[in-house]
Amino acid sequence: MSLPVKTADPIQRKPYTVPRVICYGSVKDIVQGGGGAGLDAGGAHSKACWVAEALYGVYDPRTTLLRGWVTRQHVDKGRWWWFAALYSRYGRAAADLIYRGRLPRQWVRPLFDFLVDRAFDESARAIKATGR
């Protein structure tokens, strides 16, 4: 009894290359993630930034920025965690009132414009701290 003779590898393999660090995606992908449109089962609103959607629109970068910022505040118990907690409880109802015209946009817009500035500044500081 003899051992079978090994022949050449039938699978063509790519030559090994050294791993490289690269930049991943756009700001939207980094802040929100790339896992789809993020719509709820009803499809009326996206994940969590209902009032920002009512004020700025679903695809506005400010909505995406605020969505990520509010989520980070809530998870990390950041400086604005209390706002994130209130927003998660009452945000959807407030957005519905804005859509129906019962809560005037001009009452809510200055607060959310301020929060967009805050979120942008904090995100810029975080990016600068990573050295990119």
LOKEGU-177269 format. One record per residue: residue number from 1; residue in one letter; chain; y negated, z, x negated of N, C-alpha, C in turn. Coordinates in pm, 1 decimal, decimal comma, padded with zeros to 6 digits. Each point is the difference from the previous one (the first is absolute). Example, Ala and Ser with C-alpha at 12.3 -4.5 7.8 and 13.67 -1.06 7.14 Angstrom:
<kolfis>
    k  r  c        nY        nZ        nX       caY       caZ       caX        cY        cZ        cX
    1  A  A   00569,0   00780,0  -01319,0  -00119,0   00000,0   00089,0  -00120,0   00000,0  -00090,0
    2  S  A  -00105,0  -00072,0   00035,0  -00119,0   00006,0  -00082,0  -00109,0   00073,0   00077,0
</kolfis>
This chain:
<kolfis>
    k  r  c        nY        nZ        nX       caY       caZ       caX        cY        cZ        cX
    1  M  A   00117,0   00000,0  -00082,6  -00117,0   00000,0   00082,6  -00124,6   00000,0  -00087,9
    2  S  A  -00090,7  -00093,0   00026,7  -00121,7  -00009,2  -00078,7  -00121,6   00025,0   00089,0
    3  L  A  -00106,9   00045,1  -00062,5  -00124,7   00026,5   00072,3  -00073,6  -00131,2   00026,1
    4  P  A  -00069,2  -00008,6   00116,3  -00074,7  -00122,8   00026,4  -00115,3  -00014,7  -00098,3
    5  V  A  -00028,2  -00120,8  -00034,1  -00108,4  -00029,5  -00092,7  -00130,1  -00008,2   00079,6
    6  K  A  -00103,0   00071,9  -00048,2  -00130,3  -00004,3   00066,8  -00069,8  -00130,5  -00033,3
    7  T  A  -00049,7  -00062,0   00104,4  -00076,6  -00122,1  -00020,6  -00147,9   00032,4   00012,9
    8  A  A  -00082,6  -00098,9  -00008,2  -00144,5   00018,3   00010,9  -00034,9   00057,7   00137,5
    9  D  A  -00108,5   00075,4   00004,9  -00045,0   00062,9   00124,3  -00032,9  -00108,5   00101,7
   10  P  A   00067,1  -00002,2   00117,8  -00025,3  -00105,9   00097,2  -00136,4   00012,8   00068,9
   11  I  A  -00060,6   00118,5  -00005,9  -00130,7   00020,4   00064,8  -00109,9  -00023,7  -00102,4
   12  Q  A  -00090,4  -00090,3   00032,4  -00112,8  -00025,1  -00088,9  -00101,9   00112,6   00020,5
   13  R  A  -00033,4   00070,6  -00102,8  -00094,2   00110,7   00009,6  -00128,9  -00034,8  -00073,1
   14  K  A  -00109,0   00053,9   00054,5  -00128,4  -00019,9  -00066,0  -00006,1   00084,6  -00126,1
   15  P  A  -00069,5  -00049,2  -00099,6  -00014,6   00082,3  -00121,0  -00087,0   00122,5   00030,7
   16  Y  A   00026,4   00107,7  -00069,0  -00073,5   00124,6   00019,4  -00145,0  -00017,2  -00043,9
   17  T  A  -00090,9   00053,9   00080,1  -00140,8   00004,7  -00037,1  -00047,8   00143,5   00012,2
   18  V  A  -00093,1   00035,9  -00083,4  -00054,4   00134,7  -00000,3  -00082,1   00021,1   00127,5
   19  P  A   00016,6   00114,0   00070,4  -00080,8   00026,2   00119,8  -00148,4   00008,3  -00033,0
   20  R  A  -00082,9  -00045,3   00093,9  -00144,9   00003,7  -00017,8  -00063,3   00073,6   00116,5
   21  V  A  -00111,1   00065,8  -00025,9  -00077,0   00064,7   00105,1  -00095,9  -00104,2   00055,7
   22  I  A   00001,0  -00014,3   00132,6  -00089,2  -00096,2   00063,7  -00074,7   00067,8   00113,7
   23  C  A  -00104,2  -00064,0   00046,8  -00078,2   00049,3   00112,9   00069,0  -00044,4   00128,8
   24  Y  A   00012,8   00090,5   00095,2   00069,3  -00030,7   00124,0  -00096,7  -00020,8   00115,3
   25  G  A  -00017,1  -00120,9   00043,7  -00062,9  -00033,7   00125,7  -00146,8   00030,6   00014,9
   26  S  A  -00041,2  -00011,9   00123,2  -00140,1   00019,5   00036,5  -00023,5   00145,1   00039,4
   27  V  A  -00125,3   00033,0   00027,8  -00034,9   00134,7   00043,4   00073,8   00034,7   00129,4
   28  K  A   00012,7  -00095,8   00089,7   00071,3   00024,1   00126,2   00144,0   00041,1  -00025,6
   29  D  A   00067,3  -00068,5  -00092,2   00138,4   00033,2  -00030,2   00012,9   00137,4  -00063,7
   30  I  A  -00096,4   00036,6  -00083,0   00005,5   00128,9  -00066,9  -00030,2   00112,4   00097,5
   31  V  A  -00102,4  -00016,3   00082,3  -00041,4   00105,9   00091,7   00092,3   00011,1   00119,2
   32  Q  A   00031,9  -00111,0   00062,6   00075,1   00001,4   00124,4   00147,8  -00025,7  -00020,3
   33  G  A   00034,6  -00074,1  -00100,3   00138,7  -00039,4  -00019,0   00020,7  -00139,4   00054,2
   34  G  A   00101,8  -00064,9  -00045,2   00024,1  -00137,3   00041,1   00110,7  -00012,8   00101,3
   35  G  A   00033,3   00107,6   00070,8   00115,5  -00000,3   00088,4  -00025,3  -00054,8   00137,5
   36  G  A  -00067,9  -00108,0   00014,4  -00017,6  -00062,0   00130,5  -00137,7   00024,8   00056,6
   37  A  A  -00013,9  -00035,2   00128,1  -00129,9   00010,6   00066,0  -00035,0   00142,3   00036,4
   38  G  A   00100,4   00087,8   00012,6  -00028,0   00139,4   00029,8  -00038,6   00024,8   00142,4
   39  L  A   00045,9  -00081,0   00092,3  -00035,7   00019,3   00139,2   00096,9   00094,7   00067,9
   40  D  A  -00052,5   00080,2   00091,0   00084,3   00088,2   00079,3   00083,9  -00082,6   00095,5
   41  A  A   00088,1   00066,0   00072,5   00088,1  -00071,2   00092,4  -00079,7  -00077,1   00104,9
   42  G  A  -00108,6   00058,1   00047,8  -00081,9  -00067,9   00100,1  -00079,7  -00114,7  -00057,4
   43  G  A  -00033,1   00007,9  -00126,8  -00073,2  -00106,8  -00065,5  -00150,0   00002,6   00024,8
   44  A  A  -00050,0   00099,3   00074,1  -00142,2   00004,2   00029,2  -00080,9   00046,4  -00120,0
   45  H  A   00051,6   00094,5  -00073,7  -00069,6   00055,3  -00115,6   00092,9  -00003,1  -00119,5
   46  S  A  -00058,3   00004,6  -00119,7   00083,8   00009,7  -00118,4   00026,3   00146,5  -00030,8
   47  K  A   00046,1   00029,1  -00120,2   00055,3   00130,5  -00032,6  -00085,8   00119,4   00039,3
   48  A  A  -00109,4   00027,0  -00070,7  -00064,1   00128,3   00022,9  -00150,9  -00003,1   00010,3
   49  C  A  -00063,6  -00108,7  -00026,9  -00145,9   00002,4  -00002,0  -00055,9  -00066,2   00125,2
   50  W  A   00024,0   00064,4   00111,5  -00032,9  -00059,0   00130,1  -00149,9  -00017,3   00019,9
   51  V  A  -00079,5   00100,5  -00033,4  -00144,9  -00008,8   00020,7  -00060,8  -00104,2  -00094,4
   52  A  A   00046,3  -00004,4  -00124,0  -00050,5  -00101,1  -00094,4   00032,9  -00139,6   00050,3
   53  E  A   00118,2  -00017,1   00059,9   00033,7  -00130,2   00059,3  -00095,0  -00035,0   00113,0
   54  A  A  -00032,6   00098,5   00082,8  -00090,5  -00024,9   00111,7  -00140,3  -00034,2  -00050,2
   55  L  A  -00040,5   00059,3  -00110,9  -00134,4  -00023,6  -00053,2  -00008,9  -00125,3  -00086,1
   56  Y  A   00097,5  -00019,1  -00089,9  -00009,1  -00107,0  -00098,8   00094,0  -00117,4   00025,0
   57  G  A   00110,6   00024,5   00069,0   00100,0  -00104,2   00021,3   00127,7   00031,4  -00076,5
   58  V  A   00108,5  -00059,5   00043,7   00132,0   00028,6  -00057,0   00010,0  -00044,7  -00144,8
   59  Y  A  -00053,2  -00115,4  -00034,0   00019,7  -00058,3  -00132,7  -00116,1   00023,4  -00095,0
   60  D  A  -00095,6   00082,5   00038,2  -00113,5   00029,5  -00085,6   00045,1   00089,3  -00116,5
   61  P  A  -00047,2  -00026,0  -00121,7   00038,7   00083,4  -00114,1  -00039,1   00147,1   00016,5
   62  R  A  -00107,5   00026,8   00073,6  -00038,8   00138,9   00022,0   00105,1   00075,5   00079,7
   63  T  A   00063,6  -00068,4   00094,9   00107,3   00062,7   00077,9   00117,4   00033,5  -00090,5
   64  T  A   00036,3  -00092,2  -00086,3   00110,5   00022,7  -00092,6  -00031,1   00114,8  -00095,2
   65  L  A  -00121,5   00000,7  -00053,1  -00041,8   00105,2  -00091,7   00003,1   00135,4   00068,6
   66  L  A  -00056,7   00009,2   00120,7  -00001,0   00127,5   00071,7   00140,2   00045,7   00037,2
   67  R  A   00085,1  -00093,2   00036,2   00138,2   00035,7   00035,2   00068,1   00070,2  -00117,6
   68  G  A  -00011,5  -00057,3  -00118,1   00060,2   00060,7  -00117,9  -00065,0   00131,3  -00038,2
   69  W  A  -00131,2   00006,6   00011,9  -00073,0   00120,6  -00037,5   00033,5   00115,5   00093,2
   70  V  A  -00000,2  -00024,4   00130,1   00032,1   00106,3   00096,3   00142,7   00048,9  -00021,5
   71  T  A   00091,1  -00091,4  -00025,8   00138,4   00038,9  -00025,1   00010,2   00086,4  -00124,6
   72  R  A  -00069,3  -00039,7  -00107,5   00002,7   00080,4  -00122,9  -00060,4   00137,2   00021,9
   73  Q  A  -00109,6   00007,3   00075,0  -00062,2   00129,3   00027,9   00096,5   00091,8   00075,1
   74  H  A   00069,8  -00056,7   00095,7   00092,6   00078,3   00081,2   00120,3   00047,0  -00082,8
   75  V  A   00058,2  -00089,4  -00077,6   00120,2   00033,2  -00077,7  -00033,1   00094,1  -00116,2
   76  D  A  -00108,1  -00029,8  -00072,2  -00034,2   00078,1  -00119,8  -00081,0   00125,1   00031,2
   77  K  A  -00031,4   00022,4   00127,6  -00086,6   00112,3   00039,7  -00129,3  -00003,8  -00080,1
   78  G  A  -00061,3  -00118,0  -00001,4  -00123,7  -00021,3  -00073,5  -00118,5   00067,4   00067,4
   79  R  A  -00114,7  -00029,3  -00052,7  -00123,3   00062,2   00047,9  -00025,1  -00028,1   00148,1
   80  W  A   00040,7  -00115,0   00047,1  -00022,3  -00040,1   00138,8   00126,5   00013,5   00084,2
   81  W  A   00091,7   00087,6  -00035,1   00125,8   00014,6   00074,2  -00024,8   00038,7   00144,1
   82  W  A  -00103,3   00080,8   00024,2  -00030,0   00043,0   00137,7  -00037,6  -00119,3   00086,0
   83  F  A  -00074,0  -00095,9  -00057,6  -00034,1  -00120,5   00075,1   00125,4  -00081,8   00028,1
   84  A  A   00087,3  -00009,9  -00099,3   00124,4  -00075,2   00018,6   00086,0   00062,4   00109,0
   85  A  A   00004,0   00133,1   00006,0   00077,5   00067,7   00103,7  -00059,1  -00025,9   00138,7
   86  L  A  -00132,0   00010,5   00011,7  -00065,9  -00029,1   00128,5   00019,6  -00146,4   00039,0
   87  Y  A  -00011,5  -00086,2  -00098,9   00012,1  -00143,4   00025,7   00139,9  -00036,7   00047,3
   88  S  A   00100,9   00061,7  -00060,9   00136,2  -00031,9   00042,7   00026,2   00048,1   00142,3
   89  R  A  -00071,2   00103,4   00041,7   00019,1   00052,6   00136,0  -00082,7  -00075,7   00103,6
   90  Y  A  -00125,1  -00031,2  -00030,6  -00091,3  -00056,8   00099,5  -00044,4  -00143,1  -00028,0
   91  G  A   00040,2  -00057,5  -00112,1  -00048,1  -00132,2  -00039,5   00036,5  -00110,6   00097,2
   92  R  A   00122,3  -00001,9   00047,4   00044,2  -00106,1   00091,2  -00077,1   00006,1   00131,8
   93  A  A  -00020,8   00120,9   00051,6  -00075,5   00014,6   00125,4  -00145,1  -00042,7  -00018,9
   94  A  A  -00058,0   00035,7  -00114,0  -00138,6  -00039,8  -00027,9  -00010,9  -00151,7  -00011,2
   95  A  A   00097,0  -00063,1  -00064,0  -00002,0  -00146,7  -00011,9   00011,2  -00064,8   00137,5
   96  D  A   00084,8   00053,5   00085,4   00011,4  -00054,7   00135,2  -00131,4   00012,1   00076,1
   97  L  A  -00070,2   00112,0  -00018,1  -00130,7   00016,0   00064,1  -00101,0  -00101,4  -00054,6
   98  I  A   00007,9  -00028,7  -00129,2  -00090,2  -00099,7  -00060,0   00031,8  -00138,1   00055,7
   99  Y  A   00128,8  -00034,4   00006,7   00038,5  -00131,2   00053,4  -00045,1  -00016,9   00145,1
  100  R  A   00006,8   00106,5   00077,0  -00039,6  -00006,9   00142,1  -00150,6   00008,5   00019,6
  101  G  A  -00073,3   00032,8  -00104,7  -00145,0   00008,1   00010,0  -00050,0   00134,5   00049,3
  102  R  A   00085,9   00099,2   00006,2  -00041,4   00132,9   00047,2  -00053,7   00087,1  -00111,7
  103  L  A   00032,8  -00033,7  -00122,8  -00055,5   00068,8  -00117,0  -00077,0  -00105,5  -00079,4
  104  P  A  -00132,9   00010,3  -00000,3  -00080,1  -00103,2  -00067,4   00029,0  -00007,7  -00150,5
  105  R  A   00017,2  -00122,0  -00045,8   00027,4  -00023,7  -00142,3  -00109,9   00055,8  -00089,5
  106  Q  A  -00124,5  -00008,6   00044,9  -00111,4   00044,7  -00084,2   00000,4   00151,2  -00022,1
  107  W  A   00076,7   00076,6   00077,8   00012,7   00143,6  -00023,0   00102,3   00029,0  -00109,3
  108  V  A   00101,3  -00083,3  -00008,8   00111,3   00025,4  -00090,8  -00015,8  -00074,7  -00132,5
  109  R  A  -00066,1  -00112,8   00003,9  -00010,5  -00087,5  -00117,5  -00063,1   00067,1  -00122,4
  110  P  A  -00107,7   00079,0   00012,2  -00056,2   00062,8  -00121,1   00099,0   00092,0  -00072,0
  111  L  A   00079,4   00074,9   00075,9   00100,2   00086,1  -00062,5   00103,1  -00082,4  -00075,7
  112  F  A   00048,0  -00107,3   00059,9   00102,3  -00080,2  -00066,1  -00056,9  -00082,2  -00115,0
  113  D  A  -00126,1  -00039,3   00007,8  -00063,3  -00065,3  -00115,3  -00007,7   00097,7  -00117,9
  114  F  A  -00032,9   00125,7   00029,1  -00002,9   00102,8  -00103,7   00139,6   00019,9  -00059,8
  115  L  A   00102,5   00003,9   00085,6   00136,8   00018,5  -00047,6   00048,9  -00119,3  -00082,5
  116  V  A  -00043,3  -00120,7   00035,8   00035,2  -00117,7  -00081,0  -00058,8   00014,6  -00139,7
  117  D  A  -00126,3   00042,5  -00008,5  -00061,6   00020,5  -00131,1   00074,9   00106,2  -00079,8
  118  R  A   00035,8   00109,0   00065,9   00073,8   00108,0  -00066,1   00136,7  -00050,2  -00049,6
  119  A  A   00070,1  -00072,7   00085,5   00132,3  -00052,0  -00036,5  -00011,3  -00098,6  -00116,1
  120  F  A  -00101,3  -00084,8   00002,8  -00018,7  -00096,7  -00108,3  -00027,6   00071,5  -00131,7
  121  D  A  -00089,2   00099,9   00002,2  -00032,9   00074,1  -00121,5   00122,5   00071,4  -00057,0
  122  E  A   00077,2   00065,6   00087,1   00118,6   00071,4  -00047,6   00105,6  -00096,3  -00054,3
  123  S  A   00015,0  -00114,3   00065,6   00096,4  -00099,3  -00048,8  -00043,9  -00057,3  -00133,5
  124  A  A  -00129,4  -00025,8  -00015,4  -00051,9  -00052,1  -00126,6   00020,7   00101,6  -00112,3
  125  R  A  -00022,8   00128,1   00028,5   00023,1   00103,0  -00102,0   00147,1   00007,6  -00038,5
  126  A  A   00088,3  -00011,2   00098,4   00144,2   00004,1  -00027,8   00043,2  -00117,7  -00085,5
  127  I  A  -00052,2  -00117,8   00029,0   00034,1  -00118,1  -00079,2  -00054,1   00012,7  -00141,5
  128  K  A  -00123,0   00051,2  -00012,2  -00059,4   00017,0  -00131,8   00078,2   00102,1  -00083,0
  129  A  A   00050,9   00102,6   00066,3   00077,2   00102,8  -00071,8   00131,8  -00055,7  -00053,7
  130  T  A   00055,4  -00102,2   00063,2   00124,4  -00058,5  -00049,5  -00024,1  -00091,9  -00119,3
  131  G  A  -00124,8  -00034,8  -00024,6  -00031,8  -00083,6  -00115,9   00012,0  -00148,8   00023,1
  132  R  A   00002,2  -00044,6   00122,5   00011,0  -00143,6   00029,4  -00132,7  -00066,0  -00005,3
</kolfis>
